[in-house]
Amino acid sequence: MGKIAEALKANLKEIAQSDARALREIDNELRKASAPIQPNDALKGRGQLDLLLGGGSFEKQTVSTLKKLCRENKIKGYSKLKKPELCKELKKNGITPPPPPLESFSKKALIQIIKQLTS
């Protein structure tokens, strides 16, 4: 029984080390993904990023984002408006909708965007 126990112990130790390596690799990838993206030479200005994120829509934005847009564009009387009215007001004033928020993208879509940004 001693040899079997030692073999099992060695096997478990090897599995634990393998798992630890895999977890470190995952942790490194998450850190890279969480780090602020520094645009490379291929990414010139906000226009390229907007193209990657797709067309914007006021309806996909949060109310706080819509109110921020109103404030930035000096639109008055927006504070008590609800989302549909904020969207109409922004459209009426000719404001261009920002790209969709990153939270609205799937993980797969975000990975594709990051690959395009870093290539």
VENWOPE-V437802 format. One record per pair of residues at least 4 apart in sequence whose C-alpha atoms are under 7 Angstrom apart, sorted by sequence separation. I is the first residue (numbers start at 1). J is the second residue. D is the distance in whole Angstrom. If there is no record, write none. Layout:
i=I j=J d=D
i=I j=J d=D
This chain:
i=1 j=5 d=6
i=2 j=6 d=6
i=3 j=7 d=6
i=4 j=8 d=6
i=5 j=9 d=6
i=6 j=10 d=6
i=7 j=11 d=6
i=8 j=12 d=6
i=9 j=13 d=6
i=10 j=14 d=6
i=11 j=15 d=6
i=12 j=16 d=6
i=13 j=17 d=6
i=14 j=18 d=6
i=15 j=19 d=6
i=16 j=20 d=6
i=17 j=21 d=6
i=18 j=22 d=6
i=19 j=23 d=6
i=20 j=24 d=6
i=21 j=25 d=6
i=22 j=26 d=6
i=23 j=27 d=6
i=24 j=28 d=6
i=25 j=29 d=6
i=26 j=30 d=6
i=27 j=31 d=6
i=28 j=32 d=6
i=29 j=33 d=6
i=30 j=34 d=6
i=31 j=35 d=6
i=39 j=43 d=6
i=44 j=48 d=6
i=46 j=50 d=6
i=47 j=51 d=6
i=48 j=52 d=6
i=49 j=53 d=6
i=50 j=54 d=6
i=61 j=65 d=6
i=62 j=66 d=6
i=63 j=67 d=6
i=64 j=68 d=6
i=65 j=69 d=6
i=66 j=70 d=6
i=67 j=71 d=6
i=68 j=72 d=6
i=69 j=73 d=6
i=70 j=74 d=6
i=71 j=75 d=6
i=81 j=85 d=6
i=82 j=86 d=6
i=83 j=87 d=6
i=84 j=88 d=6
i=85 j=89 d=6
i=86 j=90 d=6
i=87 j=91 d=6
i=88 j=92 d=6
i=89 j=93 d=6
i=90 j=94 d=6
i=91 j=95 d=6
i=100 j=104 d=7
i=105 j=109 d=6
i=106 j=110 d=6
i=107 j=111 d=6
i=108 j=112 d=6
i=109 j=113 d=6
i=110 j=114 d=6
i=111 j=115 d=6
i=112 j=116 d=6
i=113 j=117 d=6
i=114 j=118 d=6
i=115 j=119 d=6
i=43 j=48 d=6
i=61 j=66 d=7
i=70 j=75 d=5
i=81 j=86 d=6
i=90 j=95 d=5
i=105 j=110 d=6
i=70 j=78 d=7
i=78 j=86 d=7
i=67 j=78 d=7
i=63 j=83 d=6
i=66 j=86 d=7
i=70 j=90 d=7
i=59 j=87 d=7
i=58 j=87 d=6
i=58 j=97 d=6
i=61 j=100 d=7
i=57 j=97 d=5
i=60 j=100 d=6
i=61 j=101 d=7
i=56 j=97 d=5
i=57 j=98 d=7
i=56 j=98 d=5
i=57 j=99 d=7
i=56 j=99 d=4
i=57 j=100 d=7
i=55 j=99 d=6
i=56 j=100 d=5
i=54 j=99 d=6
i=53 j=99 d=6
i=53 j=100 d=7
i=50 j=99 d=6
i=52 j=113 d=6
i=43 j=117 d=7
